[in-house]
């Protein structure tokens, strides 16, 4: 069973930065899309950013545009989320996900993704 493992979360003050990583447990030559989601207490999980296999096509939630950058290194089977200018409202459990079936589509729904990591907590204080 493929596993996704996130790391890099932590506690920062508003305006600070963090870089999250997501590593998959297997290497495959088949292309797939990956994404980052987050869930704050009492709220539904929401899409943050997604990236296609080639790394050249990305999509961001409005809340992430201009502050977050998603990237991937297929040789290291790792995806990243560089987060800057963090705000208290960014506080959430951040999870990565993989969409094994799609190579030319970045879904923004949790239903679009097949595998999930356990998440890494990001806490931003004011």
N, C-alpha and C positions, 0 to 999 in steps of 0.2 A: 504494500500500500504506500502510495506516495505521500510524503510528509512535507509540509511547508513550515518553516521555523523562522519566526521573526525575532529581531533583536534591535537594540538601540534606543528603546524607550527610556524615559526617566522624568525627572522633575526639573523644570526650568522656569525662570522668570519671564514675564511678558517681554517680548522683543528678542528673546533668545532663539537659538537654533538647535535642531536635532537632526540626525540622519538615521533613518530606520533602514534595516536590511531584512530581506526575506530570502532564504535559501531553500531550494527544493532538494529532495533526497535522491532524485534520480536524474540522469542525463539522457535526453532524448533528442533525436534529430528532427522530430516532428515539431513544427512551429506551433506556438500557442500564445494566447494573450494572457496578461496578468494584470492584476489591479490591487489597489489599496482601498479599504473601507474603514470606517470608524463608527464606534457606538458609544455615545455618552450615556450616563445613568438616566434611566427613564425615557430614553429616546430610541428610535429605531436605528438599525445599522444603515449608514449612508455611504454612498460612493464618494471617494476622494479623488482618485486618479487612476488611469489605466494606460497600458502601453502594449503595443503589438510586438510580435517577435523581432522585427527588424530594428526596433528601438526608435525608429524615425517618426512613428505616428503615436501621438499621445492624446489624451483627453483629460480635462480637469473639471472638477466641480467649481462653480463660481467662487465658493469660499476659499478655494485653494489657488486659484489663478493669481500669478504674480508673486506668490509667496512659496509655493511648493514646487519641486521639480522631481519628476519620476524618471528613472533610468533603469537599465538592466545590462548585465554582463552575462551573456549566454555561455561563455566559456567557463565562468564561475557559477553558472546556474543560480545567479543571485540578482534580485531586484532591489532597488533602493528608492527611498523617498527622502529627499533633502527638504527639510522644513525650516523656513526662516520667518522672522517677524512674527513669532508665535503669539497667540492671543489666549486669554483664559478660556474662551469658547472653543478652542482647539482641544481642550482636555477631553480625552476619550481613550477607549481601548482600540488600538489600530491593528487591523488584521489584513493579511495579504491573501490573495485568492488566485487560482489558476483556472482558465477556461480552455480545456484541452481541445475543444471542438472547433473553435473559431480562430482563424488566422487573419481575417480581414475585418474584424468587428470588435469594438471595445464596448462591452455591455456596461450599463450603469445600474443594473438590478442585481441583487444577490442571486436571483434565479439563473443568471447568465453564467455563473461560475460553478465549477465541479468540485474543487478542493479548497480547503481553508486551513490557515494556520490558527494557532491558539490565541494569538494576539500579544501585543506588547503595550503596556500602559504609558500614556503620555499625559503629564500633568503640568499645566501652565498656571503659575500664580501671578497675581497682579501686584 
